[in-house]
């Protein structure tokens, strides 16, 4: 179960990171990332019926999501800025 959530959060984080770079407005991009992670958390929790505490979710998805989102957003934002 942990592996599925980490992979899902990572893939969605990369996708949202790319979309955030296309927006080209950092505050809106960060807001989009926060909204998506909340929706993703609620959706995965109800679909997969995972009954874990908040620390489990942070360690097995939310932290990974933000790291992947930030790395992908930074790469594509800089490519667009200097390209």
N, C-alpha and C positions, 0 to 999 in steps of 0.2 A: 504494500500500500504506500509506503514512504517513497519508493522509487517512482511510482506513477505520479504522485503529487509533485515531486521535484521536477520530473520531466515536463509535466503539463505547465507548471508555473514558469519554467525556463523557456519553453517554446512560446508561450503567450507573452512573456517578458520581452523576448527578442522581437516578436511581431509588433508589439506596442512601442518598443524602442525605435523601430524603423518608422512607424507611423508618426511618432513624436518628432522625429527629425524632419519629416515632411512638413509638419505644422510650422516649424521655424519660429516658434515663440516659446521660450523656456518656461515661463510660469504656466501657460496653458498646457504644455507638454507634461509638466509635473502633476498638474491637476488631473489630466487624463490618466496618467499612470496610477494615481491614488484611487480614482473612481473604478478603474478596471480591476485593480487588485481586491477591492472590497466586493465587487460583483463576483469575481472569480472565487474568492473565499466562500461567500455565501452559496454559490452554485455548486462548487465541489463538495462542500460540507453536506449539502442536502442530497446531491445525486449519489455520492459514494457512501453516504451514511457513516461518516467518520465522526466518532465521538472522542475527540482528543482535546486536551486543554490548549490554552492560548500559546504557551511556550512551544508546544509541538508544531503548531501552525507556523509560527515565526521561523523555527529552525528548518522545517521541511517544505517550505514553499514561499512564504512572503519575503524572507531575506534573499533567497535565491532569485526571486522575481525582480526585486529592486536592483540587485547587482547586475543581472543580465540586461535589464532595461537600461540602466545607466551606461554600461559599457557599449551596447549597441547604439543607443542614442548619441553618445559622445562621438563614436566613430563616424556615423552618418552625418551628424551635425557638422563636424569638422570637414568632412569630405565635401559637403554642400557649401560650406563657408569659403573654403579655399579652392574649390573646383571650378 
